[in-house]
Amino acid sequence: MLKDMTKEDFFDKMVIDRKRVDFLMFMNRYEMKVYQAGLKFILYVATKKVLDCDVIFSHSLDKGIYVQVDNNQELTYEQIDAIKTEMRNLISQDITYGRKMVLKKDAYLYYQKHGELEKAGNTITVNQKAVNLYELGGYYNYFYMDLPDSTGKTDKFNLIHLGANNLLLSHPVDIPNVVPEYKPQVKILESFREYDSWIKAIGVSYVNDLNNIIANSKIRSFIKQNDIMMNNRFFNIAKQIQESGAKIILLGGPSSSGKTTSTKKLALYLSTLGLNPIYLGLDDYYKERVDSPKDENGEYDFERLDAIDVELFNTQLKNILEGKEVEVPKFNFVTGEKEYKGRVIKLAVDDIILIEGLHCLNEELTHLIPKEQKLKIYISPFTPLSIDRHNHISTIDIRLIRRMIRDSWSRGFPPELTLQMWGKVRAGETKYVFPFTTEADIILNTAFIYEIGILRVYGEPLLYSIPPESEYYKEARRLLNFMQMFLPIPSDHINDDNILREFIGGSYFEER
């Protein structure tokens, strides 16, 4: 019924009812991944030629890829310039990639011979008699992804030194031919390295390691280990909040990062420390519909910061912090107006305000609140697990699969609609979330090492439903090929307070 319509229902109805979805992203996900795969191969070959050593593509980082040069030495700027020069040389020659189909057994022996044991293990998992290897400059590799026709198709890139033997390979992500500027992500890197150290200590760096755990019926114990580490994160963050003395906790992050569950779970941990968390909905501070901003097509744009009544929000927060009684609004998405229904907040000694929303990392949202009275948390799934040394797992892919599954069971959306809307979702993140990640005080990494095995059970049937004539068919097949590297894991191993329950259903935190 209309009176029960939620914010999500309202926005989703708008998207479905619109005859045209205006995408702000100009490079689709499939095209970007093809570009990325070609560039990774070029960097791999260039590093082999210049330094005679391998590279490891570890994870996504600020519209690029975090790369480790496998020489255990500090890279010099002369060496980095030499690698760049060789990359440009390979690109300028516009070399056509070779492609060779080999029997699975021969590919296995090839990887064994070259010491790439994780790739040898992955080859066994592939449910095919033969696999494709790509060739460039006498070097063979495979990226679980189509490559461009030739090296000349990937001429836009940058290589940035991140210290020691670490590099960032930047490339076009959203807009063709535009390499985004890198902004140092110190806290995100620290969070990733902490997780990376843990999985290396327990010997689970690659998909093949995880698959061996599943095959040997030890996955339940591993899930418990991973969950203990995640719960320790929540406890440590709750302690940081308590020790900081901050009264306003702002939680932000991109779509399908697990913000809702994380906020509710953090509230439980704070309550165990004797604090009384109070949730304040940023969505309840939307401007009245008549005052809402519109985009260039004359349609309401609810993702912009000025769609929020920032002055009212700040004034009420300021009054709350000063100990005054404040009646907070509830936004009615049917009438398009704020309503006041008697919810009054008066901050007690042990009270703490939790606010989750798109703009929470943006300082403009809380410009009247002194920094010492607030603390910002950035939430996103950064998995250090890789398919192999040359095939990292994208944070964006994890979030897309999570969202597709949740959209299906909770909103009845077909997977094609999720893929269609994803461009607009990514555009909003690029504008309103990622530019402010450096303002976060704390990083909450919501990735689980085992989660693709869980998500595969739900996501695989959805992706198979996309027909060959669909414009999203290639992207669906790419995601299928990715998920099929993981052995499936039954969801009954997952606790009801696990963040993944937000996406597969059955969460303790779901409204009843």
For each residue, the residues with C-beta under 8 A, 3 or more apart:
1: 4 5
2: 5 334
3: 334
4: 1
5: 1 2 9 10 13 333 334
6: 9 10 333
7: 10 11 283 331 333
8: 11 12 411
9: 5 6 12 13 333 411
10: 5 6 7 13 14 333 334
11: 7 8 14 15 302
12: 8 9 15 16 411 413
13: 5 9 10 16 17
14: 10 11 17 18 300
15: 11 12 18 21 417 421 424
16: 12 13 417
17: 13 14
18: 14 15 21 299
19:
20:
21: 15 18 420 421 423 424
22: 295 297 299 424
23: 26 423 424 427
24: 423 424 427 430 431
25: 28 174 175 423 424 426 427 430
26: 23 174 175 176
27: 31 32 172 173 174 175 176
28: 25 31 32 423 475
29: 32 33 396 400 422 475
30: 33 34 474 475 478
31: 27 28 34 35 176
32: 27 28 29 35 36 172 173
33: 29 30 36 37 145 478
34: 30 31 37 38 145 146 147 148
35: 31 32 38 39 148 153 154 171 172
36: 32 33 39 40 65 145 171
37: 33 34 40 41 143 145 146 147 148
38: 34 35 41 42 97 147 148 151 153 154
39: 35 36 42 43 154 157 169 171
40: 36 37 43 44 57 65 143 169 390
41: 37 38 44 45 97 134 136 141 143 147
42: 38 39 45 46 87 90 91 136 151 154
43: 39 40 46 47 55 67 83 87 159 169
44: 40 41 47 48 54 55 139 141 390
45: 41 42 48 49 86 90 136 137 139
46: 42 43 49 50 83 84 86 87 90
47: 43 44 50 51 53 54 55 69 83
48: 44 45 51 52 53 54 139
49: 45 46 52 86 137
50: 46 47 79 82 83 86
51: 47 48 69 71 79 83
52: 48 49
53: 47 48 69 70 71
54: 44 47 48 70 389
55: 43 44 47 67 68 69 70 389 390
56: 67 68 70 386 389 390
57: 40 65 66 67 169 386 389 390 391 392
58: 65 66 67 68 192 196 384 386 392
59: 65 66 192 382 383 384 386 392 393 395
60: 64 65 66 382 392 394 395 396
61: 64 65 66 168 185 188 189 192
62: 168 180 182 183 185 188 434 437
63: 170 171 173 174 180 182 434
64: 60 61 158 160 168 169 170 171 180 182
65: 36 40 57 58 59 60 61 168 169 171 392
66: 57 58 59 60 61 162 166 167 168 189 192 392
67: 43 55 56 57 58 166 167 168 169
68: 55 56 58 165 166 167
69: 47 51 53 55 75 165 166 167
70: 53 54 55 56 165 389
71: 51 53 75 165
72: 165
73: 165
74: 164 165
75: 69 71 79 80 161 164 165 167
76: 79 80
77: 80 81 161
78: 81 82
79: 50 51 75 76 82 83
80: 75 76 77 83 84 159 161 167
81: 77 78 84 85
82: 50 78 79 85 86
83: 43 46 47 50 51 79 80 86 87 159
84: 46 80 81 87 88 159
85: 81 82 88 89
86: 45 46 49 50 82 83 89 90
87: 42 43 46 83 84 90 91 157 159
88: 84 85 91 92
89: 85 86 92 93
90: 42 45 46 86 87 93 95 136 137 151
91: 42 87 88 94 151 152 154 155
92: 88 89 152
93: 89 90 151 152
94: 91 150 151 152
95: 90 136 137 150 151 152
96: 149 150
97: 38 41 134 135 136 147 148 149 150 151
98: 134 135 136
99: 132 133 134 135
100: 132 133 134 135 140
101: 130 131 132 133
102: 106 107 110 130 131 132 133
103: 106 107 129 130
104: 107 108 123 124 126 128 129 130 131
105: 108 109
106: 102 103 109 110
107: 102 103 104 110 111 123 131 133
108: 104 105 111 112 120 123 124
109: 105 106 112 113
110: 102 106 107 113 114 133 140
111: 107 108 114 116 117 119 120 123
112: 108 109 115 116 117 120
113: 109 110
114: 110 111
115: 112
116: 111 112 119 120 388 389
117: 111 112 120 121 208
118: 121 122 205 206 207 208 209 388 389
119: 111 116 122 123 142 388 389
120: 108 111 112 116 117 123 124
121: 117 118 124 125 206 208 211 212
122: 118 119 125 126 206 207 208 387 388 485
123: 104 107 108 111 119 120 126 131
124: 104 108 120 121
125: 121 122 207 208 211 485 487
126: 104 122 123 131 484 485
127: 484
128: 104 131
129: 103 104
130: 101 102 103 104
131: 101 102 104 107 123 126 128 142
132: 99 100 101 102 142
133: 99 100 101 102 107 110 140 141 142
134: 41 97 98 99 100 140 141 142 143 147
135: 97 98 99 100 138 139 140
136: 41 42 45 90 95 97 98 139 141 151
137: 45 49 90 95
138: 135
139: 44 45 48 135 136
140: 100 110 133 134 135
141: 41 44 133 134 136 390
142: 119 131 132 133 134 390
143: 37 40 41 134 147 390 391
144: 387 391 481 482 485
145: 33 34 36 37 478 481
146: 34 37
147: 34 37 38 41 97 134 143
148: 34 35 37 38 97 151 153 154
149: 96 97 153
150: 94 95 96 97 153
151: 38 42 90 91 93 94 95 97 136 148 154
152: 91 92 93 94 95 155
153: 35 38 148 149 150
154: 35 38 39 42 91 148 151 157 171
155: 91 152
156: 171 172 177 178 179
157: 39 87 154 169 170 171 179
158: 64 168 169 170 171 179 182
159: 43 80 83 84 87 167 168 169 170
160: 64 167 168 170 182
161: 75 77 80 166 167
162: 66 166 167 168 189
163: 166
164: 74 75
165: 68 69 70 71 72 73 74 75
166: 66 67 68 69 161 162 163
167: 66 67 68 69 75 80 159 160 161 162
168: 61 62 64 65 66 67 158 159 160 162 182
169: 39 40 43 57 64 65 67 157 158 159
170: 63 64 157 158 159 160 179 180 182
171: 35 36 39 63 64 65 154 156 157 158 179
172: 27 32 35 156 175 176 177 178 179 180
173: 27 32 63 180
174: 25 26 27 63 178 180 426 427 430
175: 25 26 27 172 178
176: 26 27 31 172
177: 156 172
178: 156 172 174 175
179: 156 157 158 170 171 172
180: 62 63 64 170 172 173 174
181:
182: 62 63 64 158 160 168 170
183: 62 435 437 438
184: 438
185: 61 62 188 189 437 438
186: 189 190 438
187: 190 191 378 438 440 442 443
188: 61 62 185 191 192 378 380 382 437 443
189: 61 66 162 185 186 192 193
190: 186 187 193 194 443
191: 187 188 194 195 382 443 445
192: 58 59 61 66 188 189 195 196 382 384 445
193: 189 190 196 197
194: 190 191 197 198
195: 191 192 198 199 382 383 384 445 447
196: 58 192 193 199 200 384
197: 193 194 200 201
198: 194 195 201 202 229
199: 195 196 202 204 205 384 385 449
200: 196 197 203 205
201: 197 198
202: 198 199 225
203: 200 209
204: 199 209 210 213 222 385 449
205: 118 199 200 209 384 385 386
206: 118 121 122 209 210 385 386 387 388 389
207: 118 122 125 210 211 385 386 387 388 485 486
208: 117 118 121 122 125 211 212 388
209: 118 203 204 205 206 212 213
210: 204 206 207 213 214 222 385 449 450 453 486 487
211: 121 125 207 208 214 215 486 487
212: 121 208 209 215 216
213: 204 209 210 216 218 219 222
214: 210 211 217 218 219 453 487 489
215: 211 212 487
216: 212 213
217: 214
218: 213 214 221 222
219: 213 214 222 223 450 453 489 493
220: 223 224 493
221: 218 224 225
222: 204 210 213 218 219 225 226 449 450
223: 219 220 226 227 450 489 493 494
224: 220 221 227 228
225: 202 221 222 228 229
226: 222 223 229 230 448 449 450
227: 223 224 230 231 448 495 498
228: 224 225 231 232
229: 198 225 226 232 233
230: 226 227 233 234 446 448 499
231: 227 228 234 235
232: 228 229 235 236
233: 229 230 236 237 444 445
234: 230 231 237 238 262 265 266 269 444
235: 231 232 238 239 269
236: 232 233 239 240
237: 233 234 240 241 266 269 377 442 444
238: 234 235 241 242 266 269 270 272 273
239: 235 236 242 243 273
240: 236 237 243 244 375 442
241: 237 238 244 246 249 270 275 352 375
242: 238 239 270 273 275
243: 239 240
244: 240 241 375 441
245: 372
246: 241 249 352 372 373 374 375
247: 321 347 351 352 353 373 374
248: 317 321 352 353 355 366 369 373 374 375
249: 241 246 266 352 353 354 355 374 375 377
250: 355 356 357 360 361 365 366 374 375 376 377
251: 259 262 263 266 354 355 356 357 360 376 377 379 444
252: 259 356 357 358 359 360 361 362 376 377 378 379 433 436 440
253: 257 259 378 379 380 433 444
254: 257 380 399 429 433 434
255: 399 403 425 429
256: 398 399 400 402 403 406 503
257: 253 254 262 379 380 381 399 446
258: 261 262 379 381 402 446 499 500 502 503
259: 251 252 253 262 263 356 379
260: 263 264 356 502 509
261: 258 264 265 497 499 501 502 507 509
262: 234 251 257 258 259 265 266 379 444 446 499
263: 251 259 260 266 267 279 354 356
264: 260 261 267 268 509
265: 234 261 262 268 269 497 499 509
266: 234 237 238 249 251 262 263 269 270 277 354
267: 263 264 270 271 277 279 354
268: 264 265 271 272
269: 234 235 237 238 265 266 272 273
270: 238 241 242 266 267 273 275 277 352
271: 267 268 274 275 276 277
272: 238 268 269
273: 238 239 242 269 270
274: 271 350
275: 241 242 270 271 350 351 352
276: 271 348 350 351 352
277: 266 267 270 271 351 352 353 354
278: 345 351 352 353 354
279: 263 267 354 355 356
280: 284 328 345 353 354 355
281: 284 285 330 331 355 357
282: 285 308 313 355 356 357 358 359 360 365
283: 7 286 331 357
284: 280 281 328 329 330 331 338
285: 281 282 308 309 310 312 313 329 331 338
286: 283 292 302 307 308 309 331 338
287: 291 292 293 306 307 308 309
288: 291 292 336 337 338
289: 292 300 335 336 337
290: 336
291: 287 288
292: 286 287 288 289 300 301 302 307 336
293: 287 300 301 304 306 307
294: 297 298 299 300 301
295: 22 298 299 300 301
296:
297: 22 294
298: 294 295
299: 18 22 294 295
300: 14 289 292 293 294 295 307
301: 292 293 294 295 304 307
302: 11 286 292 307
303: 307 358 428 431 432
304: 293 301 307 432
305: 308 310 359 362 364 365 432
306: 287 293 310
307: 286 287 292 293 300 301 302 303 304
308: 282 285 286 287 305 313 359 365
309: 285 286 287 312 313 338
310: 285 305 306 313 314 364 365 367
311: 314 315
312: 285 309 315 316 329
313: 282 285 308 309 310 316 317 365 366
314: 310 311 317 318 366 367 368 369
315: 311 312 318 319 368
316: 312 313 319 320 326 328
317: 248 313 314 320 321 353 366 368 369
318: 314 315 321 322 368 369
319: 315 316 322 324 326
320: 316 317 323 324 326 345 346 347 353
321: 247 248 317 318 347 369 373
322: 318 319
323: 320 346 347
324: 319 320 346
325: 344 345 346
326: 316 319 320 344 345 346
327: 340 342 343 344
328: 280 284 316 340 343 344 345
329: 284 285 312 338 339 340
330: 281 284 338 339 340 341 343
331: 7 281 283 284 285 286 337 338 339
332: 335 336 337 338 339
333: 5 6 7 9 10 336
334: 2 3 5 10
335: 289 332 339
336: 288 289 290 292 332 333
337: 288 289 331 332
338: 284 285 286 288 309 329 330 331 332
339: 329 330 331 332 335
340: 327 328 329 330 343
341: 330
342: 327
343: 327 328 330 340
344: 325 326 327 328
345: 278 280 320 325 326 328 353
346: 320 323 324 325 326
347: 247 320 321 323 351 353
348: 276 351
349:
350: 274 275 276
351: 247 275 276 277 278 347 348
352: 241 246 247 248 249 270 275 276 277 278
353: 247 248 249 277 278 280 317 320 345 347
354: 249 251 263 266 267 277 278 279 280
355: 248 249 250 251 279 280 281 282 360
356: 250 251 252 259 260 263 279 282 360
357: 250 251 252 281 282 283 360
358: 252 282 303 428 432 433
359: 252 282 305 308 362 364 365 432
360: 250 251 252 282 355 356 357 365 376
361: 250 252 376 378 433 436 437 439 440
362: 252 305 359 365 432 436 439
363: 366 367 436 439
364: 305 310 359 367
365: 250 282 305 308 310 313 359 360 362
366: 248 250 313 314 317 363 369 374
367: 310 314 363 364
368: 314 315 317 318
369: 248 314 317 318 321 366 373 374
370: 373 374
371: 374
372: 245 246
373: 246 247 248 321 369 370
374: 246 247 248 249 250 366 369 370 371
375: 240 241 244 246 248 249 250 441 442
376: 250 251 252 360 361 439 440 441 442
377: 237 249 250 251 252 440 441 442 443 444
378: 187 188 252 253 361 437 440 442 443 444
379: 251 252 253 257 258 259 262 444 446
380: 188 253 254 257 395 399 443 444 445 446
381: 257 258 395 398 399 402 445 446 447 448 451
382: 59 60 188 191 192 195 395 445 447
383: 59 195 393 395 398 447 448 449 451
384: 58 59 192 195 196 199 205
385: 199 204 205 206 207 210 393 449
386: 56 57 58 59 205 206 207 389 391 392 393
387: 122 144 206 207 391 392 393 482 485
388: 116 118 119 122 206 207 208 391
389: 54 55 56 57 70 116 118 119 206 386
390: 40 44 55 56 57 141 142 143
391: 57 143 144 386 387 388
392: 57 58 59 60 65 66 386 387
393: 59 383 385 386 387 397 398 452
394: 60 397 398
395: 59 60 380 381 382 383 398 399 447
396: 29 60 399 400 426
397: 393 394 400 401 479 482
398: 256 381 383 393 394 395 401 402 447 451 452
399: 254 255 256 257 380 381 395 396 402 403
400: 29 256 396 397 403 404 418 419 422 479
401: 397 398 404 405 452 455 459 479 483
402: 256 258 381 398 399 405 406 455 500 503
403: 255 256 399 400 406 407 418 422 425 503
404: 400 401 407 408 415 418 419 459 462 463
405: 401 402 408 409 455 458 459 462 503 504
406: 256 402 403 409 410 411 502 503 504
407: 403 404 410 411 413 415 417 418
408: 404 405 411 412 413 414 415 418 458 462
409: 405 406 458 504 505
410: 406 407 505
411: 8 9 12 406 407 408
412: 408
413: 12 407 408 417 418
414: 408 417 418 462 465
415: 404 407 408 418 419 462 463 465 466 472 476
416: 419 420 466 470 472
417: 15 16 407 413 414 420 421
418: 400 403 404 407 408 413 414 415 421 422
419: 400 404 415 416 422 466 472 475 476
420: 21 416 417 423 472
421: 15 21 417 418 424 425
422: 29 400 403 418 419 425 426
423: 21 23 24 25 28 420 426 427
424: 15 21 22 23 24 25 421 427 428
425: 255 403 421 422 428 429
426: 25 174 396 422 423 429 430
427: 23 24 25 174 423 424 430 431
428: 303 358 424 425 431 432 433
429: 254 255 425 426 432 433 434
430: 24 25 174 426 427 433 434
431: 24 303 427 428 435
432: 303 304 305 358 359 362 428 429 435 436
433: 252 253 254 358 361 428 429 430 436 437
434: 62 63 254 429 430 437
435: 183 431 432
436: 252 361 362 363 432 433 439 440
437: 62 183 185 188 361 378 433 434 440
438: 183 184 185 186 187
439: 361 362 363 376 436
440: 187 252 361 376 377 378 436 437 443
441: 244 375 376 377
442: 187 237 240 375 376 377 378
443: 187 188 190 191 377 378 380 440
444: 233 234 237 251 253 262 377 378 379 380
445: 191 192 195 233 380 381 382
446: 230 257 258 262 379 380 381 499
447: 195 381 382 383 395 398 451
448: 226 227 230 381 383 451 454 498 499 500
449: 199 204 210 222 226 383 385
450: 210 219 222 223 226 453 454 489
451: 381 383 398 447 448 454 455 500
452: 393 398 401 455 456 482 483 486
453: 210 214 219 450 456 457 486 487 488 489
454: 448 450 451 457 458 489 491 494 500 504
455: 401 402 405 451 452 458 459 483 500 503 504
456: 452 453 459 460 483 484 486 488 489
457: 453 454 460 488 489 490 491
458: 405 408 409 454 455 461 462 491 504
459: 401 404 405 455 456 462 463 479 483
460: 456 457 463 464 480 483 484
461: 458 464 465
462: 404 405 408 414 415 458 459 465
463: 404 415 459 460 466 476 477 479 480 483
464: 460 461 476 480
465: 414 415 461 462
466: 415 416 419 463 470 472 473 476
467: 470 473
468: 473
469: 473
470: 416 466 467 473 476
471:
472: 415 416 419 420 466 475 476
473: 466 467 468 469 470 476 477
474: 30 477 478
475: 28 29 30 419 472 478 479
476: 415 419 463 464 466 470 472 473 479 480
477: 463 473 474 480 481
478: 30 33 145 474 475 481 482
479: 397 400 401 459 463 475 476 482 483
480: 460 463 464 476 477 483 484
481: 144 145 477 478 484 485
482: 144 387 397 452 478 479 485
483: 401 452 455 456 459 460 463 479 480 486
484: 126 127 456 460 480 481
485: 122 125 126 144 207 387 481 482
486: 207 210 211 452 453 456 483
487: 125 210 211 214 215 453
488: 453 456 457
489: 214 219 223 450 453 454 456 457 493
490: 457 493
491: 454 457 458 494 504 506
492:
493: 219 220 223 489 490
494: 223 454 491 498 500 501 504 506
495: 227 498 501
496: 501 506 507 508
497: 261 265 501 507 508 509
498: 227 448 494 495 501 507
499: 230 258 261 262 265 446 448 502
500: 258 402 448 451 454 455 494 503 504
501: 261 494 495 496 497 498 504 505 506 507 508 509 510
502: 258 260 261 406 499 507 509
503: 256 258 402 403 405 406 455 500
504: 405 406 409 454 455 458 491 494 500 501
505: 409 410 501 510
506: 491 494 496 501 510
507: 261 496 497 498 501 502 510
508: 496 497 501
509: 260 261 264 265 497 501 502
510: 501 505 506 507
511:
512:
